[in-house]
Amino acid sequence: MKLRVGIATAALLLLAPTAVTAAPDSTPDGTPYYWQVPGADEHTLQAAGFDVEHGTDGGVQVVGDQRVAARLTALGYRPAKVDTVYKPLSSPRAADIGVQTYYGGYRTVAEHEKHLTDVAAAYPALTQVYDIGDSWRKTRGLGGHDIKAICITKKQAGDCALNPNSAKPRFALIAQIHARELATGELAWRWIDHVTRGYGTDAEVTSILDTTELWVIPIVNPDGVDIVASGGSRPLMQRKNANNTGASCSVPSYGVDLNRNSTFKWGGAGTNKCGETYQGTAAGSEPETKAIEAWFKQLFPDQRGPGDTDPAPVTTKSVMITVHSYGNLIMPPWGWTWDANPNATQLAALGKKMAAYNGYTVVAEGDTTGTTDDFTYGNLGIASYTFEIGSSSGSCGGFFPQYSCVDSLFWPKNKGAFLTAAKAAKAPYAG
């Protein structure tokens, strides 16, 4: 989730909140809810330590239990309950029996790692798996994980090399940089399966893999996902990585927001180590950030000038999508400023082509510094987008949608959008 201010409320809160105003209670309900807080300022509530998920023209949306709502009430706000965070659990699918899952079917980091290994073994002519770096816990000898990326294409000599001078254009998709955004990693899983299984039988997929390299990181933040999954049927709300250095907060409040830690326009997101948008001690301070930025530079040449107003040329190749939740949005840069980026018209045009499949609103980000897509567009010039998957409420809404929503809603809506991005990689700014 990219917290932002000034986007139309209708684009964010697709279902109106129930008018339930919280009051202090001697035995408060410990269940977390989404609360709409009319008239509130995003930055004021962030500075006060609230978990703010949406800034809108009319207020903000906050996550927390009845005690959080009581704090808001004591400050003079009137929080209204939108929905519960936890949804009724889906029954496990027969195919998932014996698989490590949590919250009704979501796969653990270990299962995602096994999936990449299995896909590479099943499709050696199409795939190459890379270890691109380590998670924070692994760098400290506390367990942790390698960060894994997979390249998928009909391999010819020189394909899938970590070299920016590739013969084929590239489409990169990354997910679960925010650990609690559960459906995003599952969408990456579906994308990998769709394109590998479809080669030779699906004409569209076959054409893409013959001409384009597809790169996927299903989980950018594996330590964070471990923390989330440790809650089982009540996943923990860990957004950030596992870096608890010097922090006096507990799970799920410690860590660095990896989507505020990039080296492009870093700073100003948050200095409270317990805040959900804590930017880290320095630009690119986190090993996960270092890993993905180095990986991007290995994949993509710098195709844009150094100035903020320098456009990427029409000859630029490649597309990047970072998948988040929630909001039903497609967001091109910039995040660091409300000023339009120099390729705004072309990025909006491609965004609308993708939105034709998922029905999402195409809107600039604004008010988010140190983000991944600002880095890939700002430093390298590639067409970059944040997808915000799902609405704010209902069984398929929020951070923890029912697992069945992945196949019933999110994947059917976004498959065509991902395919559109892959086909556009050869000339995303050409129209």
MOPE-V760741 format. One record per residue. N is the residue number from 1. PHI is phi in whole degrees, 0 to 359 (none if undefined). PSI is psi in degrees with one decimal (NA if undefined). NEAR is the number of other C-alpha atoms within 8 Angstrom. Layout:
n-><N N>
phi-><PHI PHI>
psi-><PSI PSI>
near-><NEAR NEAR>
//
This chain:
n-><1 2 3 4 5 6 7 8 9 10 11 12 13 14 15 16 17 18 19 20 21 22 23 24 25 26 27 28 29 30 31 32 33 34 35 36 37 38 39 40 41 42 43 44 45 46 47 48 49 50 51 52 53 54 55 56 57 58 59 60 61 62 63 64 65 66 67 68 69 70 71 72 73 74 75 76 77 78 79 80 81 82 83 84 85 86 87 88 89 90 91 92 93 94 95 96 97 98 99 100 101 102 103 104 105 106 107 108 109 110 111 112 113 114 115 116 117 118 119 120 121 122 123 124 125 126 127 128 129 130 131 132 133 134 135 136 137 138 139 140 141 142 143 144 145 146 147 148 149 150 151 152 153 154 155 156 157 158 159 160 161 162 163 164 165 166 167 168 169 170 171 172 173 174 175 176 177 178 179 180 181 182 183 184 185 186 187 188 189 190 191 192 193 194 195 196 197 198 199 200 201 202 203 204 205 206 207 208 209 210 211 212 213 214 215 216 217 218 219 220 221 222 223 224 225 226 227 228 229 230 231 232 233 234 235 236 237 238 239 240 241 242 243 244 245 246 247 248 249 250 251 252 253 254 255 256 257 258 259 260 261 262 263 264 265 266 267 268 269 270 271 272 273 274 275 276 277 278 279 280 281 282 283 284 285 286 287 288 289 290 291 292 293 294 295 296 297 298 299 300 301 302 303 304 305 306 307 308 309 310 311 312 313 314 315 316 317 318 319 320 321 322 323 324 325 326 327 328 329 330 331 332 333 334 335 336 337 338 339 340 341 342 343 344 345 346 347 348 349 350 351 352 353 354 355 356 357 358 359 360 361 362 363 364 365 366 367 368 369 370 371 372 373 374 375 376 377 378 379 380 381 382 383 384 385 386 387 388 389 390 391 392 393 394 395 396 397 398 399 400 401 402 403 404 405 406 407 408 409 410 411 412 413 414 415 416 417 418 419 420 421 422 423 424 425 426 427 428 429 430 431>
phi-><none 255 289 207 236 97 279 304 301 297 285 255 256 285 238 291 289 288 281 242 270 279 219 303 219 293 233 294 290 275 286 284 229 267 241 270 241 297 76 271 257 306 290 298 288 299 297 275 94 278 272 267 251 220 258 230 298 257 153 219 247 237 253 168 270 298 292 296 297 295 298 297 298 295 274 99 272 236 293 243 290 266 189 281 287 273 255 304 286 285 287 301 287 303 293 262 296 88 266 285 226 213 50 85 146 296 279 286 301 301 291 296 296 297 301 297 298 294 296 297 290 282 229 295 281 244 227 210 258 236 267 259 160 245 284 301 299 293 294 257 69 248 89 78 213 284 266 255 235 236 258 229 193 284 289 241 304 90 286 61 272 279 213 291 266 284 289 259 293 231 240 252 233 235 216 50 288 259 299 281 272 299 292 292 295 292 295 299 302 298 297 301 294 298 281 286 288 275 295 90 239 253 298 294 297 300 298 297 289 288 238 220 265 253 242 223 246 293 222 282 241 294 299 299 294 303 296 303 293 296 279 63 284 231 305 286 271 291 263 266 283 262 290 253 300 67 264 261 255 248 300 258 260 278 114 248 286 292 265 230 248 292 276 262 56 288 113 95 278 168 248 281 297 265 282 290 247 300 274 94 282 198 301 65 289 265 298 294 295 303 295 286 291 296 297 302 292 285 271 234 287 284 245 228 293 281 278 299 260 282 281 287 291 296 279 302 250 91 224 228 236 252 262 231 212 222 144 55 229 241 235 279 298 275 259 284 212 278 296 293 287 289 245 301 296 292 293 294 296 293 302 291 296 290 293 299 267 258 74 283 275 266 208 293 285 76 67 222 262 70 266 295 287 297 295 290 282 295 272 241 84 284 296 230 215 255 261 251 269 92 267 272 208 93 297 254 256 76 282 241 292 304 301 299 294 300 273 275 226 293 292 303 287 257 304 296 294 294 297 298 298 297 290 281 300 290 195 294 260 275 85>
psi-><133.2 109.7 136.8 164.7 143.8 -1.5 143.4 136.2 -36.6 -28.3 -18.7 -47.3 88.5 -20.5 134.2 144.4 148.2 133.8 76.8 107.2 130.8 151.8 154.2 144.6 136.0 -24.0 74.6 147.7 121.6 3.0 130.5 142.3 164.0 128.9 131.9 129.1 92.5 142.1 4.3 155.1 130.9 -50.0 -34.7 -44.8 -35.2 -45.6 -27.3 -0.3 10.9 151.4 92.3 126.3 -28.7 132.1 130.9 172.7 -29.5 3.1 -149.2 165.1 132.9 146.7 134.8 174.3 -168.9 -29.1 -36.6 -43.5 -37.1 -38.3 -43.4 -42.4 -40.8 -25.5 0.8 2.6 166.3 79.4 137.3 130.3 126.8 -49.3 166.2 151.1 -46.9 135.1 159.7 135.7 139.4 153.5 137.5 140.4 148.7 -35.4 -17.5 1.0 129.1 -4.6 143.4 107.7 169.7 161.5 47.9 5.7 -12.8 133.7 143.3 171.1 -42.3 -38.7 -38.1 -40.5 -43.7 -38.1 -45.5 -41.5 -44.0 -41.8 -43.0 -37.5 -35.5 -27.0 63.0 -25.9 -8.5 -14.9 157.7 125.8 137.4 143.9 111.8 -2.2 -176.9 150.2 167.0 -46.4 -37.5 -37.4 -19.5 6.8 29.5 35.5 -119.3 -166.3 157.3 148.3 119.0 137.8 147.4 135.9 136.3 119.8 164.6 102.0 129.3 174.0 128.0 -9.4 155.7 25.1 147.1 74.2 125.8 -14.3 55.0 149.4 -32.8 148.3 163.4 141.8 118.4 133.8 126.0 152.2 165.4 45.2 -30.2 114.2 -36.1 -1.5 77.3 -42.7 -18.5 -42.8 -34.8 -34.7 -39.4 -41.3 -48.3 -39.8 -45.8 -47.0 -40.1 -45.4 -32.1 -43.9 -24.6 -13.5 128.9 -13.8 -29.2 116.3 -39.4 -47.7 -43.1 -44.2 -41.3 -48.0 -23.0 -23.0 -10.5 145.0 129.6 125.2 136.8 132.0 104.2 -34.0 107.8 -29.4 67.7 -35.4 -44.1 -40.0 -37.3 -43.3 -46.3 -50.3 -22.6 -16.6 -8.9 -117.4 -9.2 77.7 144.6 153.5 35.4 120.3 -40.0 -176.7 -170.1 12.0 106.1 20.6 121.4 13.3 136.9 14.6 166.3 175.1 136.9 41.4 -22.1 170.5 172.1 135.4 108.8 -17.6 17.2 9.8 2.9 161.7 -2.0 117.0 42.6 150.1 143.0 -2.8 -39.4 134.8 -0.8 114.7 -20.9 -3.0 151.4 -18.5 31.0 125.2 -7.4 173.6 -20.3 163.0 129.6 30.1 -23.0 144.3 -32.3 -40.6 -46.0 -42.0 -48.7 -32.1 -39.9 -39.7 -45.7 -42.7 -27.6 -26.3 -36.2 130.8 160.0 114.4 12.7 149.1 172.4 -17.8 151.3 -27.5 6.6 120.8 153.5 138.4 162.0 -19.5 -3.4 139.0 157.8 152.8 145.7 134.1 128.7 124.1 125.4 178.4 145.4 176.1 -13.6 54.9 149.6 119.4 111.4 165.6 169.6 157.7 -32.6 -15.4 154.6 -8.6 144.2 142.3 159.4 -8.6 27.9 -40.7 -46.4 -40.2 -37.9 -37.9 -46.6 -38.1 -41.0 -32.6 -39.9 -38.3 -20.3 -22.8 -42.4 -8.9 13.1 160.0 131.7 118.3 142.9 155.1 -78.8 141.8 28.3 111.5 156.3 33.8 159.9 -46.5 -28.5 -36.7 -49.7 -35.3 -48.0 -42.7 -30.8 -16.7 -0.1 149.4 119.6 144.2 149.6 127.1 130.8 110.3 128.0 165.1 -175.7 -13.6 172.8 174.4 -24.8 17.2 165.1 -163.5 -28.8 63.6 158.6 142.0 -33.9 -21.9 -25.0 -47.8 -27.3 -23.8 -58.2 -46.7 -47.8 -35.7 -33.7 -12.1 -50.1 -34.3 -42.3 -41.7 -38.8 -42.9 -42.3 -42.2 -28.2 -11.1 -25.5 -25.5 70.6 -21.8 4.9 -10.7 NA>
near-><9 8 10 13 11 7 11 8 9 6 11 13 11 9 6 6 10 8 6 7 8 11 8 8 7 4 4 8 7 7 9 11 13 13 15 13 13 10 8 11 9 13 6 8 12 12 9 6 8 11 11 14 11 13 15 13 9 8 13 16 12 13 12 13 11 15 12 9 13 12 8 11 12 7 6 6 11 10 14 13 13 12 11 10 11 8 9 6 9 9 5 8 7 5 4 9 7 4 7 8 10 12 12 12 11 11 12 12 10 8 10 12 9 8 8 10 9 8 11 12 7 6 9 8 6 12 15 10 11 7 8 11 11 13 15 14 13 12 10 7 7 7 7 13 10 10 16 13 12 12 13 14 15 10 10 5 4 8 11 11 6 7 8 9 7 10 6 9 12 15 14 11 14 14 14 17 12 16 15 15 14 12 15 14 11 12 11 14 10 9 10 9 9 8 11 11 6 10 11 7 6 8 8 6 11 12 8 11 14 8 10 15 14 13 12 12 13 16 14 12 15 13 13 15 14 10 11 13 12 8 9 8 8 7 12 12 7 15 12 15 16 11 9 7 4 4 8 6 8 6 7 9 10 17 12 16 15 15 10 17 18 16 9 11 8 15 10 7 12 9 9 7 11 12 15 12 9 15 18 13 5 8 13 10 10 11 12 14 12 10 12 11 9 8 10 9 11 10 12 12 9 8 10 12 7 6 5 7 6 9 10 12 8 8 7 12 11 16 15 13 12 12 13 16 15 15 12 15 14 14 12 16 13 13 13 11 9 10 5 8 10 9 9 9 6 11 13 11 9 13 12 9 10 13 13 9 11 10 8 9 9 12 10 11 13 12 11 14 12 19 15 10 15 15 13 14 12 11 11 13 13 14 12 14 12 13 13 13 14 12 14 12 13 8 9 11 12 13 11 13 13 13 12 7 11 12 8 8 8 13 11 9 11 10 10 11 14 10 8 10 12 13 9 11 14 11 12 16 13 7 7>
//
